[in-house]
Amino acid sequence: MTRRDAWMLTGLALLLAGVVILATALGTANVPPLRAMRILWDVLTGNEGDYPAWQRTVLLWVRLPRVLTAALVGGGLALTGAVMQAIFRNPMAEPGIIGVSAGAAFGAVTALYLGATTFSMLLAPTGAFIGALGCTFVVYALASSGRGRLSVTTLLLSGVAVGSIVSALTSFVLALSLRQWEVGRQMLSWLMGDFEGRSWGHVALVFPLTLVGSVWLALHGRELNLLLTGEESALSLGIDVPALRRNLIVWASLVTAAAVSAVGAIGFVGLIVPHLLRLVMGPDNRRLLPAAFLGGAAFLVVADMVCRLASLSDLRPGVVTSLVGGPFFLYLLIRSRRTWAATV
């Protein structure tokens, strides 16, 4: 890693720390950022400050869990987006390409329809996690041959087909709940991607898999670089390509499932952030993957902060990321089409 790379990663880490403090301080009742830093420091050191008790309560139990959840989700989605783009050698690949998001939506909506939240608010995220892993397992089984090899083309097609079927089932469950206004509202809020009401329980749900999975994926940046050179080249260098690709997809799916199970459908984070950072830091995944995690975390924290501070109370982070990501995806599509036309 060069000195420039170290400065870039340090800058991203400082940016993330800054937006976390700012997002924790700002809200319906603002707390000065310096005081917010002091409160958080006192919490870490076990000291009692001379500030109003409500500020400590709001920061520690309302805003900080929401901000940390947004950071973990954004970081996980951005990092897995970079991994998917390397696996498929396509800058337009993103975490939901193999049906993870569709499966999570079906699992969460089904749990809400069955009234699981009357027992625990964490049962809907648990249902989403089960749905995400189940959908991923089906897609992976369809794309795997009897000898354990994995067809990337079949994986993409299977992801589109299974995702469409599961999305139709989600719409069916949503239609059944139209007479239950509160349940329908919860479903729509989840499908749009929402951080409202996120607690330390949600942080505990996302943190373990996101941390372990992200570290494992980041440590395989060198192998991802070899995959980018082509399967035959990687095989000639001693890489077990089928096993590597299988493990990468499994861990990326686990991280994505943990992310979307906690907050709902958050689109395009895994598409926008890795691509922008790749323009700045280059294609080397050894430095791109940690940068993507830090950049994705900061991006989603800012998106959630914009939603909280906007005058539109029903604005959701998933809507913001889609409004930004949709045009960005079209830009990538048009650019790739021009590149293809130039080579013909």
N, C-alpha and C positions, 0 to 999 in steps of 0.2 A: 504494500500500500504506500503510495507516494504521500509527500507532505500535503499536496493539494487535496488528496482524498481525505486525509485526516482532518484537514480544516473544514471540508464540506460536511463530513459526518458530525463534527463538533458543532458546526453552525446549525445543522438540522436538529441536533439534540437540544441546543439552546433555544431554538425556535419552538420546539415542542414544549419545553419547560415554560417558556413565556406565555404561550397560548393557553396552557393548562391553568396557570395562575390567573390569567386575565379572564378566562371562561368561568373559573371558580368565583372570581370577585364580582363579576357583572351579572345582573339579573333584575328581577322586579324590585328588589331592594339592594342597591349597589353597596359594595364594601370596597373601600380604597385598596388598590392592588398591593401596596406596601403593607397594609394591615392584614390583608389576606395571607401574604407571605409569612408575616409574624405569627398569625394564628396557626398556620400549618406547621411552622417550625416548633411552636409551643406544644402542639399535639405530638410531634415526633419526639420531643425531648421530655414530655411529661410535665411541662410547666403550666401554671395557671396565670393567664394574663389579666389585665385590668380593663379589657374591652367588654362591651355588652354580651351577655350570654347568648342572645339570639343570633349574633353573628357567627359564633362558634358552631351553634347548632345547625344553622342554614348551610354553612360551608361544609361541615363534616358529614352531615347526614342527608343533605338534599342535593347539593351541587357537585361535590367531589366524586361521589359514586357515579353520577351521570357522566361527568367529564372523563373519568378513568375508563368507563365502559366504552365511550366513544373513541378514546385513544387506542384501546386494545382492539376494538373492532376495525377501525380504520387501518391500523398497522397490520393486522392479520390479513385483511382483504387486499391491501396493496402488495404485500410480500407474496401472497399466493398468486396474485395476478402476474407478477414478474416471473414466478415459477412456471405458470401455465404458458406464458408467452415463449419461454425458453423450450418447454417440452414440445409444443406444437410448432415452434419456429414461426410464429405469427404474432405481430404486434397488436392484433385485434382480439386475441384470446383474453378471457377473464375468468374469475373463479366460478361463475355460474354456468360455464360452458358444458359441464358434465352433469347438470341437473341438480346440483346441490341446493341452490336457492329455491327451485320449484318444489323439491321434496320437503324443505324446511317450511315453506308456506303451507303446504298441505297438512303437515304434522301439527303446526300451530293452530291453523284454522279448525282442524278436527278436534283438537283438545279444547279450544274455546267453545265449540258447538256442543260438546259433551258436558260442558260445565266444570271442567277440571279446575278452573281458577277459583271456584268456591272453596276448594280445599287448600290450595296454595298457588300464589302468583307465579311460582317457578315451574308449575306443571306445563304451562304453554311453551316456555322455552325447551323443556325436556321433550315434549312432543315434537317440536321443531327439529331438535337434534336427532331424534330417532328417525324422523321422516327424511332428513338430509342424508344420513348414513344409509338408510334403506334404498333411497333412489340412486345414490352413488354405487351401491353394491350391485343393483340391477344393471346399471349402465356398464359397469366394469365387467360383469359376467357376460353380457351380450358381446362385448368387444374382445374378450379373451378367447383364444383358441384352445383346443384340447391339450396342446403341448405347453401351455402357460405363456405363450407369446401374446402381445397386445398390439392390435391394429389401431393406429392413431386415427385413421380415416373412419373406421367403424365406430370408434369411441365418440367421435364428434357427431356422427349421424345418430348413434344410439342416444347421446345426450339430448339432441334436438327432439327425437321421437318421444322418449320417456318424459322429458320436460313438458312437452305439449300435452301428453296424456294426463300427467299429474296436475298441470295447470287447469285442465278441464275439470278434473275432480275437485279442485279447490273452488272453482267457480260454482260447481254444483252444491257444495257444502255452504258456500256463501249465499246462494239463492234460497236454500232451506232455512236460513236464519234471518230472512228479511223481516219476519214478524217480531223477532226478538231484537228490539232496537239497540239495547245496550251491548248485546253480544255482537251484533253487526257492526256497531261503531268500533268495538275493540278489534274486530277482524280487519276492518279497513285501515285502522290506525297501524296495525302490525304490518299489513301488506305495503303500506307506504314507507315503512321504516321509521321508527320513533324511539326516542330516548327518554320520554317522559315517564316519571315514576321509577326509574332504574335505581336499584338499591345495592348495598354491599353484597347481597345474595347473587345479583347478576354479575358483579365483578368476580365473585368466587366461581361462578359458572363458566365465565369466559377465560379467566386468567390461566389456569393450569394447562389446558390444551393449547392455547395461543402461545404461551411462553415456550413450552416444550417443543411444539411443532415448528414454531418460527426459528428457534435455535437450531433444530435438526436440519431444516431446509437451508438456513443460512450457511451451515457448515458444509453443504454440498454444492457451493457455488462453482468450484472447479469442475465437478462432474457435469454440471449444467452447461458450462462453457464448452466442454467436449461434445455434448449433445448438439449444440448449435453448429458444430462443424460437420455434422452428418452422422448417421448411425454406423456406417461402415468405418469411418475414421475413428469413432469412439471404440468400436469393437477391436480395431487393430491396436489400440492403446491399452487393451486389457480391461475395458469397462464392460460389465455384464449389463448391457443396455436394457433387456426386458425387465430384469430385477430392479434396476435403478429407476426406470420409468414407473414401474408398479409402485415402488416405495414412495417416490415423489408424489404421485397422484393420491395415494392413500393419505399421506401426511397433509398435503394441501387440502384435501377434502375434509379432514378432521378439523383443521384450523378454520376453514370456511364455515363448516357446520356449527362450530362453537360460536362464531361471530354472528351469523344470521339467526341462530336460535335465540339469542339474547335480545335482539333489537328489531328483527324483521328484515325485509328486503331493502338492502342498500346497494344500489347499482352503480357501476362505472368507476368506483374507487380503484379497483384492481386494473382498470384500463388506463385512466388518466395519469395517476401518480407514477407508475413505473415508466411510462413512455416519456413523460417530461423529465424525469431524473436521468433516463438513459441519454437524452439529448445533452445533458450537462456533464454526467459522469462517465459516459461511455457504456458499452455493452457488457463489460466484465461483471459477472454475477457475484463475484466475491465481494465487491464493494456496492453493487447495485441493490442486493437483497437487504442488507441492514439499512441502507439509505431509504429504500422503499418503505420499510416498516416505520421509520421515524417520520418520513414525509406523509405517509398515509394517515398516521395517527394525528399529526398536526392538521391535516386537511379536514378530517372529519370532525375534530374538535371545533374548528372554525365554522364549519357548516352547521353544526348543532348550535353554536353560539349565535350565529346569524338568525336561526329560526327562533331562538328564545327572545332575542332583542327586537325582532321585526314586529311591526304593528299587526301583521296577519297571525293571529294566534293559532290557526290550524295549519300553518306551514310546517312541513316535516323535513328532516334531513335527507330522507330518501328522495323527496321531490327535488331538493336543491341539487343533489349529486346527479340526478337524471337530467335536469335542465342544463347543467354544465357538461355532462358526459355525452348526451345525445348529439349535439353539434360537433363535439370533439371526435366521436365515432364516425360521423359522416365525413369529417375532414380526413381522417385516416383512410376511409374507404375510397374517397375520391383520389387521394394521393397515390394509393396502391394501384388504382385503376389506370392512372396516368403512367405510372411506372411500368405496368404490364404492357400498355399500348406502345410505349417507347421501345420495348424490346421485341415487338412483333415485326 
